[in-house]
Amino acid sequence: MLTDHAALAPFIATIAKDPKISSIGTLALLVEAPGEFTIEQQSRIWALADIVSSWPNVQEAVPGVTNLMLIFDQPPEALDGLSAAIVELWHNLPCRDISGKLIEIPVIYGGEAGFDLPAVAARTRLSERDVIRIHSGGEYTVCAIASSPGFGYLHGLDPRIFMPRKSVPSLNMRAGSVTIGGMQTGVAVVTSPNGWNAIGWASLPMFDPLSDNPSLMLPGDQVKFRIDRIEL
């Protein structure tokens, strides 16, 4: 199985550490990338998903941030052999090029929807306008669609505005809230409890279940936030 698929992609380089592979019930495996997060590791996750999604008995390959979940039609036989094939492929797999579309999202920064902006500014020892300037000046890569349909985990946040997730989530964060959670940023898709920090709001829908392509963002897409207006 590995030989046929590996032949589709040239050998690029090997990775020193093996991915961790764990069973999730009887119909799923979780493959976790070794080491710290890098965009190169994430692009390897995407490449792995592209290949194993066509393997027999694989119903779906779902990329996460530094991990990949394989969902099977039937409980797989010979798990040791399957895991060994995944590890071998990981070590001989080229990273997938980042060639997604560019998405520009207008944002109303601050105001009622950006109620955590003062806390972000206080923790980072920046002015609220500096937080807005830094956040809107970045270009972000969609690492994965997870948590809720259409929610993109965005990599590329400037370390100056990293902000830990809240220990007590906001109970009713509005859909469209532009948020910071740790070293990532994103746009809330549904109104719900949320532990990320809201710094603004975007009217652009992230998910349309009636569309042929319901999720605006896909892994590998690039995202820019544009200042629509600032409310301080």
C-alpha positions as CSV (number, residue, x, y, z in Angstrom):
1,M,0.0,0.0,0.0
2,L,2.8,2.5,0.9
3,T,4.9,1.7,-2.1
4,D,2.2,2.6,-4.6
5,H,1.3,5.9,-3.0
6,A,4.9,6.9,-2.1
7,A,5.8,6.6,-5.7
8,L,3.5,9.5,-6.5
9,A,5.7,12.0,-4.6
10,P,9.5,12.3,-4.8
11,F,11.7,11.8,-1.7
12,I,12.6,15.2,-0.2
13,A,14.0,14.6,3.3
14,T,13.6,12.5,6.3
15,I,12.3,13.6,9.7
16,A,14.3,12.4,12.7
17,K,11.3,11.6,15.1
18,D,8.3,9.3,14.4
19,P,4.8,10.7,14.6
20,K,2.7,9.4,17.5
21,I,-0.2,7.1,16.4
22,S,-3.1,6.4,18.8
23,S,-6.3,4.5,18.4
24,I,-9.5,6.5,18.9
25,G,-12.1,3.7,19.5
26,T,-12.2,1.1,16.8
27,L,-12.9,3.3,13.7
28,A,-10.2,6.0,14.0
29,L,-6.5,6.7,14.4
30,L,-4.9,9.9,15.5
31,V,-1.5,10.8,13.9
32,E,0.4,13.5,15.9
33,A,3.4,15.3,14.4
34,P,6.6,15.1,16.5
35,G,8.2,18.2,18.0
36,E,7.2,21.8,18.1
37,F,4.7,23.4,15.8
38,T,6.1,24.7,12.5
39,I,4.3,25.6,9.3
40,E,6.5,23.0,7.6
41,Q,5.2,20.3,10.0
42,Q,1.7,21.4,9.3
43,S,2.2,21.3,5.5
44,R,3.5,17.7,6.0
45,I,0.2,16.9,7.8
46,W,-1.7,18.3,4.8
47,A,0.4,16.2,2.4
48,L,-0.2,13.1,4.5
49,A,-3.9,13.7,4.4
50,D,-3.9,14.1,0.6
51,I,-2.3,10.6,0.2
52,V,-3.9,8.5,2.9
53,S,-7.4,9.7,2.1
54,S,-7.3,7.5,-1.0
55,W,-6.2,4.4,0.9
56,P,-8.7,1.5,1.1
57,N,-11.1,1.6,4.0
58,V,-10.3,5.3,4.8
59,Q,-13.6,7.1,4.9
60,E,-12.0,10.5,5.7
61,A,-8.7,12.1,6.7
62,V,-9.3,15.2,8.8
63,P,-6.3,17.5,9.4
64,G,-6.0,19.3,12.7
65,V,-3.2,21.5,14.0
66,T,-0.1,19.2,14.0
67,N,-2.3,16.1,13.8
68,L,-4.4,14.1,11.4
69,M,-7.4,11.9,12.3
70,L,-8.1,8.9,10.0
71,I,-11.7,7.7,10.1
72,F,-12.3,4.2,8.7
73,D,-15.3,2.5,7.1
74,Q,-14.6,-0.7,9.1
75,P,-12.2,-1.5,12.0
76,P,-8.8,-1.8,10.3
77,E,-7.0,-5.1,10.4
78,A,-3.3,-5.4,11.2
79,L,-3.0,-2.0,13.0
80,D,0.8,-2.5,13.5
81,G,1.3,-2.8,9.8
82,L,-0.9,0.2,9.1
83,S,0.9,2.3,11.7
84,A,4.3,1.3,10.2
85,A,3.1,2.3,6.7
86,I,2.1,5.7,8.1
87,V,5.4,6.2,9.8
88,E,7.4,5.3,6.7
89,L,5.3,7.6,4.6
90,W,5.8,10.4,7.1
91,H,9.6,10.1,6.9
92,N,9.6,10.1,3.1
93,L,6.9,12.7,2.4
94,P,7.4,16.1,0.8
95,C,5.7,19.1,2.4
96,R,2.7,20.3,0.5
97,D,3.0,23.7,-1.1
98,I,1.0,26.5,0.5
99,S,-1.0,27.6,-2.5
100,G,-4.4,28.4,-1.2
101,K,-6.5,31.5,-2.0
102,L,-6.1,34.9,-0.3
103,I,-9.1,36.0,1.9
104,E,-9.4,39.6,3.0
105,I,-11.7,40.1,6.1
106,P,-12.9,43.6,7.0
107,V,-12.9,44.0,10.8
108,I,-14.5,46.5,13.2
109,Y,-11.9,46.6,15.9
110,G,-12.8,47.3,19.5
111,G,-16.3,48.4,20.4
112,E,-18.9,46.1,22.0
113,A,-17.9,43.0,20.1
114,G,-14.2,43.6,20.8
115,F,-14.6,43.6,24.5
116,D,-11.3,41.9,25.3
117,L,-9.2,44.4,23.4
118,P,-8.3,46.4,26.6
119,A,-7.2,43.2,28.4
120,V,-5.0,42.2,25.4
121,A,-3.4,45.7,25.4
122,A,-2.8,45.6,29.1
123,R,-1.2,42.2,29.1
124,T,1.0,42.9,26.1
125,R,1.9,46.4,27.4
126,L,0.8,47.9,24.1
127,S,-1.8,50.5,23.3
128,E,-5.1,49.3,21.9
129,R,-4.3,51.0,18.6
130,D,-0.9,49.2,18.5
131,V,-2.6,45.8,19.0
132,I,-5.0,46.6,16.1
133,R,-2.1,47.8,13.9
134,I,-0.1,44.6,14.6
135,H,-3.0,42.2,14.2
136,S,-4.3,43.9,10.9
137,G,-0.7,44.0,9.6
138,G,-0.2,40.3,9.6
139,E,-0.8,37.6,7.0
140,Y,-2.1,34.3,8.3
141,T,-2.1,30.7,7.1
142,V,-5.2,28.5,7.7
143,C,-3.7,25.4,9.5
144,A,-6.9,23.5,10.0
145,I,-10.7,23.7,10.0
146,A,-11.9,22.5,13.4
147,S,-13.7,23.2,16.7
148,S,-16.9,24.2,14.7
149,P,-17.8,24.0,11.0
150,G,-15.8,26.7,9.1
151,F,-13.6,27.8,12.0
152,G,-10.1,28.3,10.8
153,Y,-7.1,28.0,13.1
154,L,-4.8,30.8,11.8
155,H,-1.1,30.7,12.2
156,G,1.2,33.8,11.9
157,L,0.2,35.9,14.8
158,D,2.9,38.4,15.9
159,P,4.4,37.2,19.2
160,R,3.9,40.7,20.6
161,I,0.2,40.1,20.8
162,F,0.1,36.5,22.0
163,M,-2.7,36.2,24.6
164,P,-3.6,33.1,26.7
165,R,-7.0,31.7,26.4
166,K,-9.3,32.7,29.2
167,S,-9.6,30.5,32.3
168,V,-13.3,31.3,32.4
169,P,-14.8,31.4,28.9
170,S,-17.2,34.2,27.7
171,L,-20.6,32.6,27.8
172,N,-22.1,34.1,24.7
173,M,-19.5,35.3,22.3
174,R,-21.0,36.6,19.1
175,A,-20.5,34.9,15.7
176,G,-18.1,36.9,13.7
177,S,-15.9,37.8,16.7
178,V,-12.3,38.2,15.7
179,T,-10.3,36.5,18.4
180,I,-6.9,35.7,19.8
181,G,-6.2,32.4,21.6
182,G,-2.5,31.8,22.6
183,M,-0.4,32.0,19.4
184,Q,-3.3,31.8,17.0
185,T,-6.1,34.0,15.8
186,G,-9.5,33.2,14.3
187,V,-13.1,34.3,13.6
188,A,-15.9,32.7,15.6
189,V,-18.4,31.0,13.4
190,V,-21.3,30.5,15.8
191,T,-22.5,32.4,18.9
192,S,-21.5,30.3,21.8
193,P,-19.2,30.0,24.9
194,N,-15.7,30.8,23.9
195,G,-12.4,31.0,25.7
196,W,-10.6,33.1,23.1
197,N,-10.1,36.9,23.4
198,A,-12.4,39.1,21.3
199,I,-10.7,42.1,19.8
200,G,-13.2,42.9,17.0
201,W,-16.0,41.7,14.7
202,A,-16.3,40.7,11.1
203,S,-19.5,40.6,9.1
204,L,-18.1,38.3,6.4
205,P,-19.7,34.8,6.9
206,M,-17.2,32.0,7.6
207,F,-19.7,29.1,6.9
208,D,-22.7,28.8,4.6
209,P,-24.3,25.3,4.8
210,L,-26.3,25.9,1.6
211,S,-23.2,26.7,-0.5
212,D,-21.4,24.2,-2.7
213,N,-18.3,25.2,-0.8
214,P,-19.7,25.9,2.7
215,S,-16.4,26.8,4.4
216,L,-14.9,30.1,3.4
217,M,-11.5,29.0,4.7
218,L,-9.6,25.9,3.7
219,P,-6.3,24.6,4.9
220,G,-3.5,26.4,3.2
221,D,-5.5,29.6,2.5
222,Q,-3.9,32.9,3.4
223,V,-5.9,35.4,5.4
224,K,-5.5,39.2,5.9
225,F,-7.6,41.3,8.3
226,R,-8.4,44.8,7.0
227,I,-9.4,47.7,9.3
228,D,-13.0,48.6,8.5
229,R,-13.2,51.0,11.4
230,I,-12.0,51.3,15.0
231,E,-14.2,51.9,18.0
232,L,-12.3,52.8,21.2
